[in-house]
């Protein structure tokens, strides 16, 4: 029989370490880095219509940004079944499909035009206003943390089905 000796001191040190270290680690991660990780993970939390499925996931951005830079680094280091497309580069903008489309800006006409051009893409932007412009997901801050805001009405138009895991960690936009 093995004796187990309980140490209050060891428990206190463990609690202090676990309680303090994660907050220090999160402080080293910028909002843009966290958004890029979300963008990379979104395809794992959604199902596309058969017309948009394939072996490669296309991550598109509308213009250069630090979020796009971080996302391209993640894709380059993690996955051979993903492709990063900068739509602002004229020679690369001929892609027929985007699964994840990060829209940097708040222009209704631009969001509507992109939704028509890439009907199966999850259009993702920043701020509550983005979903009111027709965007599907937006990054917002809640209690000083980045969270996705989802417009289920706008997502339904694309035929993409979001999984419960994504809905559980997100805020839902008030639909009219």
Buried (B, 14 or more C-beta within 10 A) or exposed (E): EEEEEEEEEEEEEEEEEEEEEEEEEEEEEEBBBBBBBBBBBBBEBBEBEEEBEEEEBBBBBBEEBEBBBBBBEBBEEEBEEBBBBBBBEEEEEEEEBBBBBBBBEBEEEBBBEBBEEBBBBBBBBBBEEBBBBBBBBBBBEEEEEBBBBBBBEBBEEBBBEBEEEBBEEBBEBEEE
